[in-house]
Amino acid sequence: MGEPLPYEHGILMLAIGVAAFSAYTDWRRAEIPNRLTYTALLIGPPLHVAHAVAAHESLETCMLQGGGSLLGAFVCALVPALMYRQGAIGGGDVKLLAGQGALLQAMMGIEAEMYGFFAAALLAPAILAYRGTLFVTLKNALGLMTNVFLPKPKRRVFDSSAHSWMPLGPPLLFGVALTAYLHW
């Protein structure tokens, strides 16, 4: 038998599995199950601490591993939470990114998130053009951006039916997979 995979490879494979399942459900049902996102979020810190304990690391290192996982969840959820507050993404996407941050920790979590958002930015215009809503969506996006600089009474209100949604799960799977490939 071959040697077991290094711990980091196992974490990367777990993150890819979570991203793949969430991409599938997001594509098919336009939702990411809470049981998946919360499981990733909850197992990340204990998994990293348990690995440090099994490697006979110091108590300080064990605590740093758990803290790094919590920090990863926080920083990976920060920008998506702001986007969610503005109605730009769904709550499942925020929880998925927090869970990925807990699994991958801060640096690789942010890297996966960045690649996923880049993939979404490249994919979105093609999807919107295919649906015939590209120009309406660009007009609404420009209006939302200008609202930030206007006083409340002068802000435009947009009908939520005018928003064009696309599943963010598949581009996030790309981001996690690319991060795993680059760190393998």
DAQUINOR-V994286 format. One record per backbone hydrogen bond with DSSP energy under -1.0 kcal/mol. CO is the residue of the C=O (numbers start at 0). NH is the residue of the N-H. Records with the same first field share a line. If there is no record, write none. Layout:
CO = NH, NH
This chain:
5 = 9
6 = 10
7 = 11
8 = 12
9 = 13
10 = 14
11 = 15
12 = 16
13 = 17
14 = 18
15 = 19
16 = 20
17 = 21
18 = 22
19 = 23
20 = 24
21 = 25
22 = 26
23 = 27
24 = 28
25 = 29
32 = 36
33 = 37
34 = 38
35 = 39
36 = 40
37 = 41
38 = 42
39 = 43
42 = 46
43 = 47
44 = 48
45 = 49
46 = 50
47 = 51
48 = 52
49 = 53
50 = 54
51 = 56
52 = 55
57 = 61
58 = 62
59 = 63
60 = 64
61 = 65
62 = 66
63 = 67
64 = 68
65 = 69
66 = 70
67 = 71
68 = 72
69 = 73
70 = 74
71 = 75
73 = 77
76 = 80
77 = 81
78 = 82
79 = 83
80 = 84
81 = 85
82 = 87
83 = 86
89 = 93
90 = 94
91 = 95
92 = 96
93 = 97
94 = 98
95 = 99
96 = 100
97 = 101
98 = 102
99 = 103
100 = 104
104 = 108
105 = 109
106 = 110
107 = 111
108 = 112
109 = 113
110 = 114
111 = 115
112 = 116
113 = 117
114 = 118
115 = 119
116 = 120
117 = 121
118 = 122
119 = 123
122 = 126
123 = 127
124 = 128
125 = 129
126 = 130
127 = 132
132 = 136
133 = 137
134 = 138
135 = 139
136 = 140
137 = 141
138 = 142
139 = 143
140 = 144
141 = 145
142 = 146
145 = 148
146 = 149
150 = 153
151 = 154
158 = 161
159 = 162
167 = 171
168 = 172
169 = 173
170 = 174
171 = 175
172 = 176
173 = 177
174 = 178
175 = 179
176 = 180
177 = 181
178 = 182
